């Protein structure tokens, strides 16, 4: 196991191992199966590359999230369209891709690099998700959430089952590259409490934290230049960053959908 800054609480355990595992076919499958908290790619980007990317991001005008705790983003989050026709989402993808292309041209393309690492370090196939008749999804959202997030789960079938290609996944992960991070605060906490899909519910709801009282959890401090992958079917939360921190918490990445045991799709 390879660890960046992280800690595991000593409560009821479902995970077989604690900590962050280095990327491999076996560790990625273990995250899919909810056997370990997360996988890390610690050498994903250099500090210089991240500084270039951060400068390009901060030169753009971010949009405010429509639900949950205050925060902003660049790109297009599919979750904002959970109660809208899918055509409304796909009508915005081209513009979101142009915006992302402007940003990554200043440094490097994290999405392309991530897919390259998966193809070269695992035996999984990976591609951007596509919707029949509508085209490719957007992948590569950028999040600026200094105030943290609600405790929540992310699982596309809750609003897209039978309606969109991403609604047919069997498991959902996320990967995040930490482009900038405060020296303290901004940690991510992942809980060992697997979400059980019981049917479509298109409303946004924070996860009931009372259900996590006797639950094992894993906390990691983002490290600039590293990527962390975890299963978003586990409740998770981003903790607030200190006010006036010298560096903002900036992350970019996407969701990873498991179509079968060795085919992965990306969207944001």
N, C-alpha and C positions, 0 to 999 in steps of 0.2 A: 504494500500500500504506500502511496506517495501522498504526503500531507502538506498543504499550505496551512495558514492559520485556521484552526477549527477545533471544535470541542463537541463531545457527545454527552448528553445527560444520562444519568443512571436511573432510568425508569423502566417501564415495561418495554421489552425488546422484540421486534420482528426482524430487523436487519441482522444478517449473519456476520457482518463485519462493520466496524466503525471507521470513519475517516474517508478521505478522498483517494480513489484508486487511479493510477495512471491509465490512459486510454489504451484499450485493447479490445479485441472481439469479445473476450470473456467478461471484461468489466462493463462494457456497454450492455451486454445481455443481462448482466446482474442488475444494472439500473432499471432496465426494462421490466425485469421480474421483481423489482422492489426488494432486492436482497442486500443492497448497499445504498448508502445515502447519495453518493455522487461520484462523478469522474472528473478529473482535472487534466487539462493540457497546459502545463505551466510555462512552456516556451512558445506560446502561440504567436506573440508579437513582441517587438522590442519596445523599450520605453520611448525611443525617438519616434517610432511609427505611431504609437498611441498619442504622443503629444501632437503630431501632425494631424491625426484623425480628430482629436479633441478640438483643436483650433478650427478645423473645417466645420465641425458640428456646431460649435458655439457661434459661428458666423451666420448660421441659418436661424430663421424664426420658427420656433417649436410651437406645436398646438397643445392645448390643454386636454387632459383626459376628461371623458364625459361622465365617469362614475368612479367610485372609490375615493381614496385620499387624493388631495391635489398633487398634480405632477404634469409633466409635459412629454411630448414625443415627436419624433420625425419619422415619417413613413405612413403606414395605414394599418391599424389594428382590426383584424376581422371581428373581434369581439364587439366592436362598436356597431357592427351590422347584424347582430344576432336577431334583431326584430325587424330587419329591413329585407327587401328582395336582394338576392345575391347579385343581381345586375348592378345595383347601386355600388357595391363593393368593387366589382371588376371594372366599373367605369372610372375608378380612381387609381387603379394599379399603375397605369402607364405614367401618370404624373408623379406618383410616389417613387417609381423606379428612376425617373429622370432626376429627382431630388437626391436620391441615394447615389446615383452615378456621379453627381457633382461633388458630393462629400468624399466618396472613396477615391476619386481622381487625385485628391490631394495627398493620399497616403497609399492605401492598399484596400483590396476588397475582402472584408472579413468573411462574407458568405462563401465566396469561391475558395478561399483558403481553408475554411472549415470543411467543405465538401472534399477538398483534396486530402486533408488529414484523415477523414473517415475512410476514404477509398484506399489510402495507402497504409493505414495502421490497423484496419479491421477488415473483416470479410463481408461487411454490409454494403449494399448498393444504396446510393443516395441521390436525390434529385429535388428540384423545386416542384412543389405540388402543382398539378394541372387540373382544371375543371373542364370536362367535356362540353364543347360548345361555347366556352367563355375564355379559355386561355389560362396562362400561368397565374398563380397566386403571387402576392408580394411576400418577400422574405428579407429580413434585415432591418427590423424596426430599431430605433434608437430611443432609449428611455432616460429621462432625467427626473428622478424622484427623490429629492433631498428629504422630503417628509416621510419617506417610507411608504409602505403599502398596508392594506388590510390583510389579514390571514385569509387565504383563498386557495382554491384549486383551479386548474385550467384543464378542461377536457372537452374538445370540440364536439363530440357526439351529443353533449347536453343541449346544444342548440342546432346542430347540423346533421344529426342522424337521418339518413334516408333522403337528405336534401342537397348535400354537397359532398364532394369527394373526401374532404377531411372528416366528414362525419362517419366514415367507414373504417377509421383506424381502430386498432385493438389496444394501443397504449400511446401515451403522449409524454414526451420529454421536452425540455428546453435546453438551449445552450446560450450562454452569455459570455461575451468578451468584455472585460472590464477595462474601458478606455481611460478612465480617470476614477480615482477613489480617495475619499478622505482618509487620514491616517487612523482615525477611530470613528466608530459609528458606521452605518450603512451595511451592517452584516445581513446575511441571509440566513434564516432559520428554516430548516426542513423538518417536518414531523413524520414520524413513522406510524402513520394512521391512514392506510390506503383508502382512497375514495371509492365508493361503490356506486356505479351507474345504475339508476333505477328508471330512467326515462327522460324525455325532453322537458327542459325547463329553461326558457329563454330569458328569464329575469336574472339580473345580477344580484348575488347575495354574497356577503362576506361569510367565511366559514365560522361556525359556532365554536369559539375558543373554549367553551366549557367542555367540549368533547375531547380536548387535548390535555386535560389536567393530569392524567396518569399515563401520558404518552411519551415515548422516547423521542428525542429531537437531536438534530445535528446543526451546529452553527459554524459558518465560515466567514472570514473577513476577506472581501474581494482584494485580489492582488492585481495591480495594473499589468496588462500584457497576458494574463492567464484567461483561459476559458474553463468554465465549470458547467457540467451537464448533470441535470437531475430530473427525476420523474415528477411531472406537475400534477399527477394523480395523488401525490402526497401533499397535504396542506403545507403552505409555505408563506413566509412573510419577509419583507425587507424592512429592517429597522431604520429609524430616522438618522440622518447625519446631523452633526452639531451645527448650530447656526453660526454663520461666519467662517465655515471651514475653508481652508486655503484652496482645496481642490474639490470640485463637484463630484458626485457619484454619477458617472455616465457609463451606460452599458449598451451594447448592441448585440443582436442575435435573432433567434427565431424559435418557433416550436419545431419539434421533430415528431412526426407521426409514424407509427409502426403499422405498415400495411400487411405484412406477414413477417416471418421470422428473420428475413434478411433484406427487406426492402423498406427504405425510409424516405419520407417526404418532408419538405420544409415549407413553412408559411409563418406569417406573423399575425 
